[in-house]
């Protein structure tokens, strides 16, 4: 059963997400020992298409031995090697399933900063994101099941249902929401501990339905850079660089984070936002609409798609919805507005759009249901 599901997912990654073609080059990165079976299926499918694949095994348990001791010159050399490979790639698929998501938790902050600025930003944020057809996904290993607080077997069933959803139908369903956001100037977000206002006028709106992320299910834009005022309290935990942050609360004035705190290590939190000037501004605002995902599991790729959620992202804006903000950071922090998380409201130009995670518009509400987006197979 699992082999067939891997094959189905590999076909979706090759033919739908990256649209890989004969004669092209695929950069395949797989992280964690359990990912190899899906990697084999992806490699086989890419070869049958007529593409050539560069495959690269990576894992935080390996990377930590480089990151914790490398000099700036070594980070730069590593970047040069991978950047050249990325420049030659037409498409990138990243399968992430590391055995221990906390393997980088004890790396000194300066070393992590060098990794982010000297390696990750030029290779991934600048080259891969902007110049390849890319998709990233997690893999359902026991580590992920533990974070989700469920059995591995149950998590695998959940994972393949979510990842093999009907993304073509999801893309169609997102059109009305995208049009609504494109016509909007002022946004207001209200939830417990949250009352935040900003403008999205003139910033492009992008549908996300399986082309960049698996799982997927969001529609995003970016705030006008200096327009955000108020406070937001995120009610989902966020795992960042091997550290879990809970109840992050950010206060904004004219677009800038002027106060940041959380349960626990607020000092370390502020170090993240001090990495560069753009880290204290926001590069993305998105609405989550995947009905198969309803609770947080300390994995951003899933949590940011939660049905009834929003995420407001400190750091770099994407090229497709660019608001002028650049940063090494791009940290998707999630606020869920479903009733079990305390509820909340989204207002567009003084009109209530969504309450307690449900769209007011009946057509929108019915479009994003499990029944409407069941996997084709």
KAJO-V165099 format. One record per pair of residues at least 24 apart in sequence whose C-alpha atoms are under 7 Angstrom apart, sorted by the first residue. I is the first residue (numbers start at 1). J is the second residue. If there is no record, write none. Layout:
i = <I;I>
j = <J;J>
This chain:
i = <5;6;6;7;9;10;10;10;10;11;14;17;17;17;17;18;18;18;18;18;21;21;21;22;22;22;23;23;23;24;24;24;25;25;25;25;25;25;26;26;26;26;26;26;26;26;27;27;27;27;27;27;27;27;28;28;28;28;28;28;28;29;29;29;29;29;29;29;30;30;30;30;30;30;31;31;31;31;31;31;31;32;32;32;32;32;32;34;34;35;35;35;59;60;60;60;61;64;67;67;68;68;68;72;75;75;75;76;76;78;79;79;79;82;83;86;86;87;89;90;90;91;91;91;92;92;92;92;93;93;93;94;94;94;95;95;95;95;96;96;96;97;97;97;97;99;100;101;102;102;103;104;104;105;105;105;116;117;121;130;134;135;135;135;136;136;136;137;137;137;147;147;148;161;162;162;163;163;164;165;165;165;166;166;166;166;167;167;169;170;170;171;171;173;173;174;178;178;178;181;184;184;185;186;186;187;187;187;188;188;188;189;189;189;190;190;190;191;191;191;192;193;193;194;194;194;195;195;195;196;196;196;196;197;197;197;198;198;198;198;199;199;199;200;203;203;203;204;204;205;215;216;216;217;217;217;217;218;218;218;218;218;219;219;219;220;220;220;220;221;221;221;221;222;222;222;222;222;222;222;223;223;223;224;225;225;225;225;225;225;226;226;226;227;227;228;228;228;228;229;229;229;234;234;234;235;235;236;236;236;237;238;238;239;239;255;256;256;257;276;278;278;278;278;278;279;279;279;279;280;280;281;281;282;282;282;282;283;283;283;283;283;283;283;284;284;284;285;285;285;286;286;286;287;289;290;291;291;291;292;300;303;304;307;308;308;308;308;308;309;309;309;309;309;310;310;310;311>
j = <160;38;41;41;164;38;41;42;45;45;46;135;210;211;212;91;133;134;135;211;49;50;51;49;50;51;50;51;52;51;52;90;51;52;53;89;90;91;51;52;53;54;89;90;91;92;53;54;55;86;89;91;92;93;53;54;55;56;92;93;94;55;56;57;58;93;94;95;56;57;58;94;95;96;57;58;59;95;96;97;98;58;59;96;97;98;99;97;141;95;97;139;98;98;103;104;103;104;111;115;107;108;111;114;115;118;119;118;119;119;118;119;123;123;123;127;128;127;132;132;133;132;133;134;132;133;134;135;134;135;136;135;136;137;136;137;138;139;137;138;139;138;139;140;141;143;143;242;242;243;242;241;242;241;242;243;328;328;328;319;212;211;212;213;212;213;214;213;214;215;297;298;297;375;215;292;214;215;375;373;374;375;373;374;375;376;209;210;373;209;373;207;209;367;368;207;205;207;219;205;348;349;349;348;349;347;348;349;346;347;348;345;346;347;344;345;346;343;344;345;342;232;233;231;232;233;230;231;232;229;230;231;232;228;229;230;223;227;228;229;223;224;227;224;321;322;323;320;321;321;302;290;305;288;289;290;305;286;287;288;289;305;286;287;288;284;285;286;287;284;285;286;321;283;284;285;317;321;322;323;284;285;323;323;255;281;282;323;324;325;254;255;256;254;255;252;253;254;255;253;254;255;333;334;335;335;336;296;334;335;298;298;333;298;299;281;280;281;281;327;315;316;325;326;327;314;315;327;329;314;315;314;315;312;313;314;315;313;314;315;316;317;323;325;312;313;317;311;312;313;310;311;312;311;368;368;368;369;370;370;332;334;334;357;336;337;338;357;358;334;335;336;337;357;334;335;336;335>
